[in-house]
Amino acid sequence: MPFDDPREFLACLEEEGDLVRVTSPVDVRYEIAAYIRKTSDEQGPALLFERVEGFDIPAVGGLFAARRRVLRALEYAPGEAFDRFHEGIHSPIDPVLTDRGPCQEVVYEGDEVDLTRLPIPTYCEQDGGAFITHGVQISKDTETGGKNAGIYRMQRKGRNRLGVLSNIHQHLGLQINKAERRGEALEVAIAQGVDPVIMLATQVKAAYGVDELTLAGGLRGKPVEVVRCRTVDLEVPATSEIVIEGRFLPHVREEEGPLGEFSGYYGPGGQRPVVEVSAVTHRRSPIFHAGLTGVPMTENHFLKQIPNEVTVLRDLSAKFPEVKAVHFPASGCSEYHCYISMTPRYKGQPRNVILAALGSAKRPKLVVVVDEDIDIFDDVKVLWAVSTRMQADRDVIIVPAAGGGPLDPSAPEPNLSAMMGIDATRPFGQEFPDVPEVPGVENVPDLLTLARQRGITAGP
Ligand code: MN
């Protein structure tokens, strides 16, 4: 059964020993982030900060700081994640409207709005301020009505303003741009603390105009219940902890950033769009959801890894059924590097696959294609294939200055990146040495168990 409520997920994690309550007071500046950093580095538990100094609202963090919790949220066994995620997003289910949602139990409108009451963390030393990083921004195209739900970073700017980073490659950036060309404000509702499956659904690179909440319905096998907002013409998940309603002010730009980002570096500050907040609603006794990104792996990287992989696998397998698997490795920040395994059917096909992957909605900067015998979820095996099946003058494609590389510090200018493809499959149709195999390995007993039984400390 899907979790209908973020609190059901927290309760489930606690029961299974994968959530720790932090009962000592924590500082909203750096200390929440420090805990999340540590649990990310150790693949540790999710954290519930019961007492945030100076606030009467508790916070959770590190919800997705281990892959097992992404699978737990989806209720998948490890081996079935790809197939089931793929099936889920291909069977979208529309949200259903309900009259009353707990997310509107408490309502602040107009002058009562005060974002400084929320325990919004400051994560890293050079960050420009306090950031909401796990808010789902819901909005619709002012021309077509096409909806979007995505996670974009937001910097608190006083009691009722937020600065937002969304570039033109992203759906929200495009909606802002289209509204501004008509001289209109773009309404937005930010749902904070939602069912974890909704968070994962927002990470799928859906076509423009596809409502990611319908994908969440597909993944859940059950529609997301939504309620109408109070001050904007939008609907939000009924069980959200906190909802912030407002409008992007047309053509207004203010300084936003920097923020420690998924690239593992600070994403620079700049003049960015601004939301003027018209209402804050929340549940009785709400829980704020914090989220840290930074040097991989963090919860942000785990959150987008499976959706990115399924997005590209879906694109590619429609054109190339020979493609077996796609992986966005931690070493590429779950974003910049894409590994693909396949059994080429004709000469040159890996190069077609490279070009399609570079041109996919994810725009990776490096694509490596390997044969099906290579485990693409293991960097060592992929680099072994590169070292032994690739010749640089023959097997490398470089595309200069294409759109991509969000927040990549090596990019010559923002969102512009050279792209590279490496064909590390065996040369097609040519003799190539076999990989040596030792017969009978599967018959050897578990040696680590044997060693432990004999009191020997073995293993890595
Ligand atoms: Mn979208």
Boltz pocket constraint, residues with backbone or C-beta under 6 A from the ligand:
constraints:
  - pocket:
      binder: B
      contacts: [[A, 147], [A, 148], [A, 149], [A, 150], [A, 171], [A, 204], [A, 206], [A, 207], [A, 208], [A, 209], [A, 210], [A, 212]]
      max_distance: 6.0
